[in-house]
Amino acid sequence: MDYLAVGIASYLMGSVPFGLILTKIFLKKDIREIGSGNIGATNALRTGNKFIGYSTLILDIAKAIIPVIYVKINYPDFIYIASLCAFLGHVFPIWLKFKGGKGVATYVGILFSINIILGLIFVASWAIIFLLFRYSSLSSIIGSLSVPIYILISGQISDAIFFAIMFILIFFTHRENIKRLKNKEESKTKIY
């Protein structure tokens, strides 16, 4: 298996739009017409159905874990290709005209698959910011920034490049949220 096959398989796995599928099956609605119109877990929670919201979260994490762990075990040199492609599949799914989610849950799956410590750093950073401010978007941005900072501090400069790219991508997917945060128009998120 070469890098192209790894990339395509990971992209296709990442591109499965679980938020859309679950809202269609259980609510007979299109998630793209609810809340922010996003297919991810935060918007799935806005349906008012916690089962759909948390199921979307778990499945969006799992769709990164499956290809990344497989590649980590069998083709470790391609782990960053698998990770990036699974993430891009979620953000730009071919099935939805390349309009997907923001990639945070998928990124969490990538982090835990590569190194559990990285996943814990993200989750801890996300939780602290969320408890302080109640903005899922701000928590996701700070959480994704905490990972390359931790890697730089621990002296793994070559790995930091990949995670800096991932931070830039997450920052990009949250650009509308950033505008709303600046204008004090962003909605606070309830997760319970």
C-alpha positions in Angstrom: 0.0 0.0 0.0 1.5 3.3 -1.0 0.8 6.8 0.2 -1.8 7.5 -2.4 -3.9 4.4 -1.4 -3.5 5.4 2.3 -4.6 9.0 1.5 -7.6 8.0 -0.5 -8.8 5.4 2.0 -8.4 7.8 4.9 -10.1 10.6 3.0 -13.1 8.4 2.2 -13.4 7.2 5.8 -13.2 10.7 7.1 -15.8 11.9 4.6 -18.7 9.9 6.0 -21.1 12.6 7.2 -22.5 11.0 10.4 -24.3 14.1 11.6 -26.2 14.3 8.3 -26.9 10.5 8.3 -28.1 10.4 11.9 -30.4 13.5 11.6 -31.9 12.0 8.4 -32.5 8.6 10.0 -33.8 9.7 13.4 -35.3 13.2 12.9 -36.2 13.0 9.1 -34.4 16.4 8.9 -31.4 17.8 7.1 -28.8 19.0 9.6 -27.6 21.5 7.1 -30.9 23.3 7.7 -30.5 23.4 11.5 -28.5 25.9 13.6 -25.2 26.7 11.9 -25.9 24.3 9.0 -22.7 22.4 9.9 -22.7 18.6 9.9 -20.5 18.2 13.0 -21.3 17.3 16.6 -21.8 20.8 18.0 -24.5 21.5 15.4 -26.0 18.0 15.9 -26.5 18.9 19.6 -28.5 22.0 18.4 -31.1 19.5 17.0 -32.2 19.2 20.7 -31.5 15.4 20.5 -28.6 14.5 22.8 -28.4 11.0 21.4 -27.8 12.4 17.9 -25.3 15.0 19.1 -23.2 12.6 21.2 -23.4 9.8 18.6 -22.2 12.2 15.9 -19.3 13.1 18.2 -18.3 9.5 18.9 -18.6 8.5 15.2 -16.7 11.5 14.0 -13.9 10.6 16.4 -14.0 6.9 15.4 -13.8 7.7 11.6 -10.3 9.1 12.3 -9.2 6.5 14.8 -9.9 3.5 12.4 -7.7 4.6 9.5 -5.0 6.2 11.6 -4.6 3.3 13.9 -4.5 0.9 11.0 -1.9 2.9 9.2 0.1 3.4 12.5 0.3 -0.3 12.9 0.9 -1.3 9.3 2.4 1.7 7.5 3.8 4.0 10.3 5.7 6.2 7.8 2.3 7.3 6.4 0.6 8.2 9.7 0.6 12.0 9.0 -0.8 11.4 5.4 -3.6 9.2 6.9 -4.3 11.8 9.6 -4.4 14.8 7.3 -6.6 13.0 4.7 -9.1 11.7 7.3 -9.4 15.3 8.5 -9.8 16.7 5.0 -12.4 14.1 4.3 -14.5 15.4 7.2 -14.0 19.1 6.3 -14.3 18.6 2.5 -16.5 15.5 1.9 -16.9 14.6 -1.8 -20.5 13.4 -1.0 -21.6 16.9 0.1 -19.9 19.0 -2.6 -16.9 19.5 -0.3 -18.9 21.3 2.4 -18.4 19.4 5.6 -17.8 20.0 9.3 -15.1 21.9 11.1 -13.0 18.8 11.9 -12.6 19.1 15.6 -14.0 15.7 16.6 -12.0 14.1 13.8 -8.9 15.9 15.0 -9.5 14.5 18.5 -9.6 11.0 17.0 -6.3 11.7 15.2 -4.6 13.0 18.3 -5.6 10.0 20.5 -4.5 7.6 17.7 -1.1 9.2 17.2 -0.3 9.8 20.9 -2.8 9.6 23.8 -0.9 12.4 25.6 -1.7 14.8 22.7 -5.3 13.8 22.9 -5.4 14.5 26.7 -3.7 17.9 26.2 -6.3 18.9 23.7 -9.2 17.7 25.8 -7.8 19.4 29.0 -7.3 22.7 27.1 -10.7 22.5 25.5 -12.4 21.8 28.8 -10.7 24.6 30.7 -11.5 27.2 28.0 -15.1 25.8 27.7 -15.7 25.9 31.5 -14.4 29.5 31.5 -16.2 30.9 28.5 -18.8 28.4 27.2 -17.8 28.8 23.6 -17.1 25.5 21.8 -15.4 27.3 18.9 -13.0 29.2 21.1 -12.3 26.0 23.1 -11.5 24.2 19.8 -9.1 26.8 18.6 -7.2 27.1 21.9 -7.2 23.3 22.2 -5.7 22.8 18.7 -3.1 25.5 19.4 -2.1 23.8 22.7 -0.9 20.7 20.8 1.9 22.3 18.6 2.9 24.5 21.6 3.3 21.3 23.8 5.3 19.6 21.0 7.6 22.6 20.6 8.2 22.8 24.3 9.0 19.1 24.4 11.6 19.6 21.6 9.9 17.6 18.8 10.3 20.3 16.2 9.7 18.1 13.1 6.4 16.8 14.5 5.3 20.4 15.5 5.1 21.3 11.8 2.3 18.8 11.2 0.4 19.9 14.2 0.9 23.6 13.4 -0.7 22.8 9.9 -3.6 21.2 11.7 -4.0 24.2 13.9 -4.1 26.5 10.8 -6.7 24.2 9.2 -8.9 24.3 12.4 -8.4 28.1 12.6 -9.5 28.3 9.0 -12.7 26.2 9.5 -13.6 28.4 12.4 -13.1 31.7 10.6 -16.9 32.6 10.8 -16.9 31.8 14.5 -13.8 34.0 15.0 -15.7 36.9 13.4 -18.7 36.3 15.6 -16.4 36.1 18.7 -14.9 39.4 17.8 -18.3 41.0 17.3 -19.6 39.3 20.5 -22.3 37.5 18.5 -21.1 33.9 19.0 -23.6 31.5 20.7 -22.6 29.8 23.9 -22.9 26.0 23.7 -24.7 23.7 26.1 -23.2 20.2 26.2 -25.4 18.7 28.9 
